[in-house]
Amino acid sequence: MRKSGSNAHRAASKKPYNERTDLEKLQSQWTKLSGLHGRDEPSAAIVRRATAAEIAANYAVRTEWAHKTQFDAAIVDQFLRWANGLPLKVERLFVPIYFATPKTSPVAKALIKSAEKINAVRNAVVHQGSFSSTQEAETVITEAKAFINMIVGLSIEGFDIDQKKPPAEGPIQATETPN
């Protein structure tokens, strides 16, 4: 079957992926995830979901570090590469700088636990070759949605990943007492 050369279905001004903001990348990943899930490709949907969660963590880290430190973007990007993987980004880069008392914060604990769940299922698919069922994909997509809405929602009040257009990246609007 020959692929059509027409890109009429795409917006003419669509930015290349690498030029998009974290929130635009997040929305792209989430949209792609929905398509994979709808085509009954649960393992691929799980990997995409984990990617979306990690982009949400990147956004949260970049936003909070820009707000509370004097580090430039290149240094923060180095830290994000160092803390490879969702759990490390959440536990080592985001939680300590955002929460005044991370060990006693229910939100901090929930973020860490959720990141670990998301990463465990992703690693089973990517590193162990596991195939996932539609039911498992539903469960982890629900977990990812809650994680993404929670971590981005700490910076953008009322954030919902199911919105069709990502909100403009803006100033921090903390809902819990940060450091």
N, C-alpha and C positions, 0 to 999 in steps of 0.2 A: 504494500500500500504506500502510495506516494504522499508525502507531507505537503500540504499547501504552503506556498511561499508567501501568502498574504498574512500580514500582521494587523489586519483591520480591526481585530478584536482588542488590540492593545491600545492604550492611550498614546497619542503621539508624543507627549512630553514625559513619558515614564522615565524616571531616573535610573541609571545603571545601579545595580544592587550595592556595589561598593561605595557609591556616593550618597546613599541613604543614611538617615539618622538611625540610631538604635531603635527608636519607636517605629520607624517605617520598616526596618528590617524585621522587627518583631511581628508587625502586622502581616508582612509578606509570608513569614514562616507559618503563622497561624492560619492564614488563608490556604496555603499549600497543604497544611495538615488536614484541614477540613475536606479537601478534595481527595486526598489519599484515603482518609477514613471512609468517605462516601463511596469509594471504589473498592472497598473491602480489602485494603492493603494494611492490615493492622501493625505489622512489624515496621514498615516504612513510616507509618503514622507515629509510632512510638519514638522513633529516632528524630523525626521532625519536631515532635512535641518537646523532646529534651533540648533540641537546638533552640526552640523558642524560649524555653525556661532559662537557658544560659544567656541568651541575648537580653532577657529581662533583668537578669542578675548583673550583666555588664552595664546596662543602663543605670541601675540603682547604684552600683559602685561608682561609676563615672560621675553621676549627679551628686552623690553625697561627698565624694572626695573633692570635687570642685568647690563644693559649698564650705567644707570644713578644713581644707588644707591649702597649702600654697604650691603643691605639686602641679607641674604642667601635665598636659594630656599624654605626652609621650611616656612619662614616668608611670602614670596610672595604667597605661596600656601594658607596660612592662610588668607591673604587678599582676594584672589580669592574666598575662601569659604564664607567670610564675605560679599562680594559684590555678593551675590547669584543672578544669572540671567544675561542675556546678557546686558540689558540696564545699569545696575549698574556697571558692569565690564568696559564697554566702558566709561560711563560718570564719574565715580568716580576713576577708576584706570588707564585707558589708556590715555584719552584725557588730563587730567591735567598735566601729566608728559611728554607727547610727544610734545604738542603744546605750543609755547611761549605765544600765545594769543588765548586761546581756544574759548572765546566768540565771536571773530571776524573771526575765521578761517572757511572758507567754507567747508574744508575737515572735520574738527571736527564736525561741525553742521550736515554734511551729514552722518557721522558715527553714531552719536547719533540718528538721525531721522530714519535711516535704522534699527538700533538695536531695536528701539521701534516698528517699523512695524513688523519685524520678530517675536518679542516676543509676540505681540498682537495676531497674527494668531496662533502661537504655543499654547498660553494659552487658546484660544477658543477651540482648539482641545483637549488639555490635561485636562483642568480644567472644561470645560463646556460641554464636550462630543460632540462638533460640528463635523459634517462630512463635508469634503471639496470636492469641485468639481475638476475635472481635470484642468479646467481653473484657478481656484484659486491657485492650486498647481503650475501651470506654472508661475503665477505672483510672488508667494513668492520664488520659486526656482530662478527666475531671480534676485530678490531682494537679496537673500542670496549670490548668485554668485558675484554680484557687491560688497556687503559688504565684503565678504571674500577676494576677489581680492584687494579691497581698503586697508583693515586693514593689511593684510599680506604684500601687496605690499609696504607699508611704510618701511618695513624692508628688503624685498627681491625685488629688482628692477625687474619689468617685470613678477611678479608672476601671474600665471594663474591656477586656481583650476582644469581646464579641462586637464592639463598635466597629463600623465599617471603615472609618477614617481615624488614624492615630491622632491623639491630641498633640498640640504643639509642645515641644519640650520647653519647660519653663522652670521657674524657681521651685525650691523645696516647699512643700506644705506639710509639715510633719503632723502625724496624728498621735504619736506617742512621744513621751519626753525623750528626745535624743540627747547625746552627750553635750 
